[in-house]
Amino acid sequence: MKTKEIRIGGGEAWQCLVAETTRERTRGLLGREGLESGVFMRLSPCNMIHTFGMRFAIDLVFVDKRNRVVKVIRDLRPGRMAWGGWMARTTLEAQSGWMPEIPIGSLLETL
């Protein structure tokens, strides 16, 4: 799994684990004990996720094909599902609790 840096809305840069293969996207964060603060996992293409079998709550950022934030969901507990909407193409997942406010329409930049 590759690691890149991303920035959302011109804010600070964060580490991003990029799930590139179908296998990596299918597994996502399953089996992990958590993620460090300041780390996202990027799943693309992905507009819907589930937390069945996960061990921790997550925060989600759904992004469209123009790399604009279309939806943010906070504190999604294990055993739930979330849909980013018809426009969502990419999902960023982070361990719940550290992510700052991210306005809808913010631009996702890969550094």
C-alpha positions in Angstrom: 0.0 0.0 0.0 1.4 3.4 -1.0 1.6 6.4 1.3 1.1 10.0 0.0 0.5 13.3 1.6 -2.8 15.1 1.1 -4.2 18.5 2.0 -7.9 19.4 2.2 -9.0 23.0 1.7 -5.4 24.4 1.9 -5.0 23.3 5.5 -2.1 21.3 6.9 -0.7 18.2 5.1 -1.7 14.7 6.4 -0.4 11.2 5.6 -2.7 9.1 3.4 -2.5 5.4 2.9 -3.7 4.7 -0.6 -5.6 1.4 -1.2 -4.9 0.8 -4.9 -5.9 -2.7 -5.5 -9.4 -4.3 -5.2 -8.1 -6.4 -2.4 -6.7 -3.4 -0.5 -10.0 -1.5 -1.0 -12.1 -4.5 0.1 -10.0 -4.9 3.3 -9.7 -1.2 4.1 -9.3 -0.8 7.8 -10.7 -4.2 8.8 -8.4 -6.0 11.2 -6.6 -2.9 12.3 -6.6 -1.7 15.9 -6.8 1.9 14.8 -5.0 4.6 12.8 -2.7 7.3 14.2 -3.9 10.9 14.4 -3.2 12.7 11.1 -3.5 9.6 9.0 -6.2 8.9 6.4 -6.9 5.8 4.3 -8.0 6.6 0.7 -10.4 4.2 -1.1 -11.1 5.0 -4.8 -13.4 4.3 -6.4 -15.7 4.2 -3.4 -18.9 6.0 -2.5 -20.2 3.6 0.2 -18.5 2.0 3.2 -19.4 -0.3 6.1 -17.8 -0.8 9.5 -19.0 -4.4 10.1 -16.1 -6.2 11.8 -14.2 -3.0 12.7 -12.8 -2.3 16.1 -13.1 1.5 16.2 -15.2 4.4 15.1 -14.2 6.4 12.0 -14.6 9.8 10.5 -15.3 9.9 6.7 -14.7 12.4 3.9 -16.4 11.7 0.6 -14.9 13.4 -2.5 -16.3 13.8 -6.0 -14.5 13.4 -9.4 -13.3 17.0 -9.3 -11.6 16.3 -5.9 -14.2 18.4 -4.0 -15.6 17.4 -0.6 -19.3 16.4 -1.0 -20.0 14.9 2.4 -18.4 14.5 5.9 -19.5 11.9 8.4 -18.1 11.9 11.9 -18.0 9.1 14.5 -19.4 6.2 12.5 -19.3 3.3 14.9 -18.7 -0.3 14.1 -21.6 -2.2 12.6 -22.9 0.7 10.5 -23.0 1.7 6.8 -22.5 5.1 5.2 -23.2 6.4 1.7 -21.5 9.5 0.2 -24.2 10.1 -2.4 -24.3 9.9 -6.2 -21.5 12.4 -6.7 -18.9 10.7 -4.4 -16.1 8.8 -6.1 -13.4 8.6 -3.3 -13.6 8.0 0.4 -11.1 9.1 3.0 -11.3 7.2 6.3 -9.7 8.4 9.6 -9.9 7.2 13.2 -12.7 9.2 14.9 -11.8 12.2 17.0 -8.8 14.1 15.5 -10.1 15.4 12.2 -10.6 19.2 12.1 -13.7 20.8 10.5 -13.7 20.2 6.8 -16.2 22.4 4.9 -18.3 20.9 2.0 -16.7 22.1 -1.3 -13.1 22.0 0.0 -10.5 20.9 -2.5 -8.5 17.7 -1.9 -4.9 18.0 -3.1 -2.4 15.2 -3.4 1.1 16.5 -2.6 
